[in-house]
Amino acid sequence: MRQRSLIAITAALSAGALTLTACGSRDSGGDKGSDSGGTVVTIGVDAPLTGDLSALGLGIKNSVDLAAKTANKQKYVDGVTFKIEALDDQAQPSSGQQNATKLVANKSVLGVVGPLNSSVAESMQKVFDDAKLVEVSPANTNPALTQGTDWATSKKRVYKSYFRTATTDAIQGPFAAQYLVNDAKKKKVFVIDDKKTYGAGLAGTFTEEFKKLGGTVAGTEHINPDSKDFSAIATKVKNSGADVVYYGGEYPQAGPLSKQIKAAGAKIPVVGGDGIYSADFIKLAGATAAGDLATSVGAPVEELASAKEFVANYKNGGYKEAYEAYGGYSYDSAWAIIEAVKKVVDDNGGKLPDDARAKVTEAMQNVSFDGVTGKVSFDEFGDATNKQLTVYAVENGNWKAVKSGTYSG
């Protein structure tokens, strides 16, 4: 990554080892550091840090923290020290909206990474946009967030402050359908979703493509995300004659669902999107998870030459939790904010302007760099230009990449 290359982060830079001092705020955004005379810029983080989805949320938080510490170690933006403020949304839209309001009130926050959930993003977008505070999600995949509710027929960008490094379900759902029909030779699917923004949207784009390719939908069901008893649905799946199940939702429900479907006698794979691509899915699904599939955004981080430094530095950083599915994308989301801040500072004679938030949002549109996950840049809707996806299968108790590519629609 040339000048943007990651550098070795040692255990001495683990969480809390780098002391950042900030005092009174200023209208331009950023806090004056009382000791160094420099400016402290805060990168907000919103993710589920507790609860069922905390494995993914903590990986997001830690990866943003690593990006901030890397920028500081490199002195990447002259006169600016980065720190993070991480808030827990518990995967709840109401909490996310409260967090957005809190981050807007902190004048040193010039960008936010998150959230994990598309439903949470819906509650946050207007709050950030009204404040001209840029938001970059490493994980949101619902197309409407960038392209409007009528995205399938007429794309329209609603919020200029919203960007994402993850590709959308307009691509992810059909990509899974193509793999199941063309590669796995599946013909009859039972579709289940959790009725939430992400899950229902993903199931919808998958179903449309599966039918277009000649597949048959054997049945559809919706689950209650608060339940863990899916035995009635499992029986319906068994009696449907389906040769595959597609689930739109997240791993806390997908794991038990897979286990109960197998227990009901349907020895068929359960397939989902990036929301089930977590080691915790395998723990919850148990031994019968073998053969289950998930799609996730991008290529496997462990296999990307551009990500080797990230993987090593994350390990050396002393983080207790894994970076999980969105670690690389979270690092790149944070680095995109850092790049935008650098552009604004450079263009203003080495200091932040009075309208720093608006200028950072404006600069984000043209950010382009070689990141952990590959080339990072954004199209006219704020979507990632990197459209790559990967299919993973559960083998020997771990996720294994079986196919990477792009959707050919």
Secondary structure, 3 states (H helix, E strand, C coil): CHHHCCCCCCHHHCCCCCCCCCCCECCCCCEECCCCCCEEEEEEEEECCCCCCHHHHHHHHHHHHHHHHHHHHHCCCCCEEEEEEEEECCCCHHHHHHHHHHHHHCCCEEEEECCCCHHHHHHHHHHHHHCCCCEEECCCCCCHHHHCCCCCCCCCCCCCCEEECCCCHHHHHHHHHHHHHHHCCCCEEEEEECCCHHHHHHHHHHHHHHHHCCCEEEEEEECCCCCCCCHHHHHHHHHHCCCEEEEECCHHHHHHHHHHHHHCCCCCCEEECHHHCCHHHHHHHCHHHCCCEEEEECCCHHHCHHHHHHHHHHHHCCCCCCCCCCHHHHHHHHHHHHHHHHHHHHHCCCCCCCCHHHHHHHHHCCCEEEECCEEEEECCCCCECCCCEEEEEEECCEEEEEEEECCCC
